[in-house]
Amino acid sequence: MQFIEDVKDVKFSFLEKPPASSMTYAFVYVNNHNEYYAVKNGERLSRSELRIGKYNRVYTVNMQQQTITYKEEVPSATRGRRFSVNLFIDIAVEHPERLVQQNAGEIGNIFNNNLPFWVESEARFFPIEEDLSFARHIEEFFQTSRLVKVLREAGIVVRNVRVLIRQGIRDQRHDEAIADLDRNAELSAYQEALDLEEARRISASIKEALQAGDFITAGKLGEKNEMAKRLVESEFSQNQAFKYEVNKQLLNLINDHTIDQFEAEQRLAKLKKLFPYLPVNLENINRKKQIAGPRRELSSYLYKGD
């Protein structure tokens, strides 16, 4: 990037006019006394002004805005973490005569040679989570620092600074992986809550069925949800009233002589398999053969001590 694009000797001619400037290009005339005269914005130096000023050299200055671009990853103050810096600095020549006088035509090269060192050294003062603060620091630097004064003395102005700072690519992937784990854990917790709610609903239905002696329904529900079965088991071990009611219904089944013995055994065996904690003693069911006998007591057909 060079603002001074051409330097020529000036030859006075009565027939040829000096070239006209434009909005994008200015001319700076210099004589042997190091006097500078700028022509810009469509103006033209007259032949008489050229002759009186004794200008013998002319510089062609590019007045168009130019953008200095810096895109790099630099280490932050956080060990192993890096900033991704996207910096765009719009500069332009405001006083072409100062630019020539300061011999600052290659200011763009100065930026490119020094900007990387400055950005990297400043980045080390900011932890990775302070990306916004680092971005503001860069913006303020190009508004208030001594560099701005030096540029103005050279006829150059900083028109705009655009900076985007975020974590480096590797760190972004690292955080995305952590976020995925967090999301999965959140989904898992939500699913567990749904499963528990469903298990509680089913366990309530199993409990009602057992208390009502509807062992077929209780068995079907128990086959659907293992967690519900565990909830019913916990209820059975802690709630004496529930345990007594279930035991009573088991005794009713054993003493129901309208049910075939084999069918009763099958029902109780299935119940025992689904609900191992139920105090079912299948051997006692054989006593159903003594149909004429008196009604059996609860403890005769159930495990003692349960």
C-alpha positions as CSV (number, residue, x, y, z in Angstrom):
1,M,0.0,0.0,0.0
2,Q,1.6,3.3,-1.2
3,F,-0.1,6.7,-1.2
4,I,2.7,8.3,-3.3
5,E,2.3,6.6,-6.6
6,D,4.6,8.6,-8.9
7,V,7.3,11.3,-8.8
8,K,8.2,13.3,-11.9
9,D,10.3,16.3,-12.8
10,V,8.3,19.3,-13.9
11,K,9.1,20.9,-17.2
12,F,7.6,24.3,-17.9
13,S,5.8,24.7,-21.2
14,F,3.8,27.6,-22.6
15,L,1.8,25.3,-24.7
16,E,0.9,22.5,-22.2
17,K,-1.1,23.0,-19.1
18,P,-0.2,21.3,-15.8
19,P,-2.5,18.2,-15.2
20,A,-5.7,18.6,-13.3
21,S,-6.2,16.9,-10.1
22,S,-9.3,14.8,-9.2
23,M,-11.2,13.6,-6.2
24,T,-9.1,10.5,-6.1
25,Y,-5.6,11.9,-7.0
26,A,-3.8,15.0,-5.9
27,F,-0.6,16.6,-7.0
28,V,2.1,18.0,-4.7
29,Y,4.6,20.4,-6.3
30,V,8.0,21.0,-4.7
31,N,10.8,23.4,-5.5
32,N,14.5,23.6,-4.5
33,H,13.6,25.5,-1.4
34,N,11.5,22.6,-0.1
35,E,8.3,24.6,-0.6
36,Y,5.2,22.4,-1.1
37,Y,2.0,23.2,-2.9
38,A,-0.9,20.8,-3.1
39,V,-3.5,20.7,-5.8
40,K,-6.6,18.5,-5.2
41,N,-10.3,18.1,-5.7
42,G,-10.2,18.9,-9.4
43,E,-8.0,21.9,-9.2
44,R,-5.2,22.6,-11.5
45,L,-1.9,24.6,-11.1
46,S,-1.8,27.5,-13.6
47,R,1.3,28.0,-15.8
48,S,2.0,31.3,-14.1
49,E,1.8,29.7,-10.6
50,L,4.1,26.9,-11.9
51,R,6.6,29.4,-13.2
52,I,6.5,31.8,-10.2
53,G,6.8,28.9,-7.7
54,K,9.7,27.5,-9.6
55,Y,8.4,24.0,-8.9
56,N,10.7,21.3,-10.4
57,R,9.2,18.1,-9.1
58,V,5.6,16.8,-8.8
59,Y,4.2,13.9,-6.6
60,T,1.1,12.0,-7.5
61,V,-0.8,11.2,-4.3
62,N,-3.6,8.6,-4.1
63,M,-6.4,10.2,-2.1
64,Q,-8.7,7.2,-2.0
65,Q,-9.5,5.5,1.2
66,Q,-7.5,2.4,1.8
67,T,-8.0,-0.4,4.3
68,I,-5.3,-2.1,6.3
69,T,-6.4,-5.7,7.1
70,Y,-5.1,-7.8,9.9
71,K,-6.4,-11.4,10.5
72,E,-4.5,-13.6,12.8
73,E,-4.9,-15.8,15.9
74,V,-2.8,-14.5,18.9
75,P,-2.2,-15.9,22.4
76,S,-4.4,-14.4,25.2
77,A,-3.5,-14.1,28.9
78,T,-5.2,-17.4,29.5
79,R,-2.8,-20.3,29.1
80,G,-3.3,-22.2,25.9
81,R,-6.2,-20.1,24.7
82,R,-6.0,-17.8,21.6
83,F,-7.9,-14.8,20.3
84,S,-9.0,-14.7,16.6
85,V,-8.5,-11.1,15.6
86,N,-10.1,-9.5,12.5
87,L,-9.1,-5.9,12.3
88,F,-9.9,-3.4,9.5
89,I,-8.4,0.1,9.6
90,D,-9.7,2.6,7.0
91,I,-7.2,5.4,6.4
92,A,-6.9,8.2,3.8
93,V,-4.8,11.2,2.9
94,E,-6.2,14.4,4.1
95,H,-3.2,16.7,3.5
96,P,-1.1,15.5,0.7
97,E,1.5,18.1,1.1
98,R,2.3,16.8,4.6
99,L,2.5,13.3,3.3
100,V,5.2,14.3,0.8
101,Q,6.9,16.5,3.3
102,Q,7.1,13.7,5.9
103,N,8.0,11.2,3.2
104,A,5.3,9.0,4.5
105,G,4.1,7.5,1.3
106,E,4.7,4.0,2.4
107,I,2.8,4.4,5.7
108,G,0.8,1.2,4.8
109,N,4.0,-0.8,4.9
110,I,4.8,0.7,8.3
111,F,1.4,-0.5,9.6
112,N,1.8,-4.0,8.2
113,N,5.3,-4.3,9.7
114,N,4.4,-3.1,13.2
115,L,0.7,-3.9,13.7
116,P,1.2,-7.7,14.2
117,F,3.7,-7.1,17.0
118,W,1.5,-4.5,18.7
119,V,-1.7,-6.7,18.6
120,E,0.0,-9.8,19.9
121,S,1.8,-7.9,22.7
122,E,-1.5,-6.2,23.8
123,A,-3.5,-9.5,23.6
124,R,-1.4,-11.0,26.4
125,F,-3.0,-8.6,28.9
126,F,-6.5,-9.9,28.3
127,P,-7.9,-13.3,29.5
128,I,-9.8,-15.3,26.8
129,E,-13.2,-14.3,28.3
130,E,-12.5,-10.6,27.9
131,D,-12.7,-10.5,24.1
132,L,-15.0,-7.5,24.1
133,S,-12.7,-5.5,26.4
134,F,-9.8,-6.3,24.1
135,A,-11.8,-5.1,21.0
136,R,-12.6,-1.8,22.8
137,H,-8.9,-1.4,23.7
138,I,-8.0,-1.7,20.0
139,E,-10.7,0.8,18.9
140,E,-9.6,3.3,21.5
141,F,-6.0,2.9,20.6
142,F,-6.7,4.2,17.0
143,Q,-8.7,7.1,18.4
144,T,-6.6,8.5,21.2
145,S,-3.1,7.1,21.0
146,R,0.1,8.9,20.0
147,L,0.0,7.0,16.7
148,V,-3.1,9.0,15.6
149,K,-1.2,12.3,16.2
150,V,1.8,11.0,14.2
151,L,-0.5,10.0,11.3
152,R,-2.2,13.5,11.3
153,E,1.2,15.1,11.2
154,A,1.9,13.0,8.1
155,G,-1.4,14.2,6.6
156,I,-3.2,10.9,7.2
157,V,-6.5,10.3,9.1
158,V,-8.0,7.1,10.5
159,R,-11.6,7.2,9.3
160,N,-12.9,4.0,10.8
161,V,-11.7,1.0,12.8
162,R,-13.7,-2.2,12.6
163,V,-12.6,-5.0,14.9
164,L,-14.1,-8.4,15.6
165,I,-12.5,-10.6,18.3
166,R,-13.6,-14.0,19.3
167,Q,-12.0,-17.2,20.4
168,G,-9.6,-19.1,18.1
169,I,-11.0,-21.9,16.0
170,R,-9.6,-24.6,18.3
171,D,-11.1,-22.9,21.4
172,Q,-14.4,-22.5,19.7
173,R,-14.5,-26.2,19.0
174,H,-13.5,-26.9,22.6
175,D,-16.4,-24.7,24.0
176,E,-18.8,-26.2,21.5
177,A,-17.9,-29.7,22.7
178,I,-18.5,-28.6,26.3
179,A,-21.8,-27.0,25.3
180,D,-22.9,-30.2,23.6
181,L,-22.1,-32.1,26.9
182,D,-24.2,-29.6,28.8
183,R,-27.1,-29.8,26.4
184,N,-27.0,-33.6,26.5
185,A,-26.9,-33.6,30.3
186,E,-29.9,-31.2,30.3
187,L,-31.8,-33.4,27.9
188,S,-30.9,-36.5,29.9
189,A,-32.1,-34.8,33.1
190,Y,-35.3,-33.7,31.4
191,Q,-35.9,-37.2,30.1
192,E,-35.3,-38.7,33.5
193,A,-37.8,-36.4,35.0
194,L,-40.4,-37.4,32.4
195,D,-39.6,-41.1,33.0
196,L,-40.0,-40.6,36.8
197,E,-43.3,-38.9,36.3
198,E,-44.5,-41.7,34.0
199,A,-43.3,-44.3,36.5
200,R,-45.1,-42.6,39.4
201,R,-48.3,-42.6,37.3
202,I,-48.0,-46.3,36.5
203,S,-47.0,-47.2,40.0
204,A,-50.1,-45.6,41.3
205,S,-52.2,-47.7,38.9
206,I,-50.3,-50.8,40.0
207,K,-50.9,-50.0,43.6
208,E,-54.6,-49.5,43.0
209,A,-54.8,-52.8,41.0
210,L,-53.0,-54.8,43.8
211,Q,-55.3,-53.3,46.5
212,A,-58.3,-54.2,44.5
213,G,-57.1,-57.7,43.9
214,D,-56.8,-57.1,40.1
215,F,-53.5,-59.0,39.8
216,I,-53.9,-59.4,36.0
217,T,-53.9,-55.6,35.5
218,A,-51.1,-55.1,38.0
219,G,-49.0,-57.7,36.1
220,K,-49.6,-56.0,32.7
221,L,-48.7,-52.6,34.1
222,G,-45.6,-54.0,35.9
223,E,-44.3,-55.4,32.6
224,K,-44.4,-52.0,31.0
225,N,-42.2,-50.0,33.4
226,E,-39.3,-51.3,35.6
227,M,-39.1,-48.0,37.5
228,A,-42.8,-48.2,38.4
229,K,-42.2,-51.7,39.8
230,R,-39.4,-50.4,42.1
231,L,-41.6,-47.6,43.3
232,V,-44.3,-50.1,44.2
233,E,-41.7,-52.3,46.0
234,S,-40.6,-49.3,48.1
235,E,-44.2,-48.5,48.9
236,F,-44.8,-52.1,49.9
237,S,-41.8,-52.2,52.3
238,Q,-42.7,-48.9,54.0
239,N,-46.5,-48.7,54.0
240,Q,-48.0,-51.3,56.4
241,A,-51.5,-50.6,55.4
242,F,-50.7,-51.1,51.7
243,K,-48.9,-54.3,52.6
244,Y,-51.8,-55.7,54.6
245,E,-54.3,-54.9,51.9
246,V,-52.2,-56.7,49.2
247,N,-51.7,-59.7,51.5
248,K,-55.5,-59.8,52.1
249,Q,-56.1,-59.8,48.3
250,L,-53.6,-62.6,47.8
251,L,-55.4,-64.6,50.5
252,N,-58.7,-64.0,48.7
253,L,-57.2,-65.3,45.5
254,I,-55.8,-68.4,47.2
255,N,-59.2,-69.1,48.8
256,D,-61.3,-68.4,45.7
257,H,-62.5,-71.9,44.9
258,T,-64.1,-70.7,41.7
259,I,-60.7,-70.3,40.2
260,D,-59.0,-73.4,38.9
261,Q,-56.0,-74.4,41.0
262,F,-53.7,-74.4,38.0
263,E,-54.8,-71.0,36.9
264,A,-54.4,-69.7,40.5
265,E,-50.9,-71.1,40.6
266,Q,-50.1,-69.5,37.2
267,R,-51.3,-66.1,38.3
268,L,-49.4,-66.2,41.6
269,A,-46.2,-67.5,39.8
270,K,-46.4,-64.6,37.4
271,L,-47.0,-62.1,40.2
272,K,-44.0,-63.5,42.1
273,K,-41.8,-63.1,39.0
274,L,-42.9,-59.5,38.4
275,F,-43.0,-58.6,42.1
276,P,-40.5,-60.8,43.9
277,Y,-41.1,-59.0,47.2
278,L,-44.7,-60.3,47.4
279,P,-45.0,-62.9,50.2
280,V,-46.3,-65.6,48.0
281,N,-45.7,-69.3,49.0
282,L,-46.7,-71.4,46.0
283,E,-46.4,-74.6,48.0
284,N,-49.3,-73.6,50.2
285,I,-51.6,-73.4,47.2
286,N,-51.7,-77.1,47.0
287,R,-53.8,-77.0,50.1
288,K,-56.6,-75.8,47.9
289,K,-57.3,-79.4,47.2
290,Q,-58.9,-79.5,50.7
291,I,-61.9,-77.6,49.4
292,A,-64.1,-78.7,52.2
293,G,-61.8,-77.4,54.8
294,P,-62.3,-74.1,56.7
295,R,-61.2,-70.7,55.2
296,R,-57.4,-70.4,55.6
297,E,-55.8,-67.7,57.7
298,L,-53.6,-65.1,55.9
299,S,-50.4,-66.3,57.5
300,S,-50.9,-69.9,56.3
301,Y,-50.4,-69.0,52.7
302,L,-48.0,-66.1,52.9
303,Y,-44.4,-66.0,54.1
304,K,-44.2,-65.4,57.8
305,G,-42.4,-62.4,59.0
306,D,-43.0,-60.4,55.7
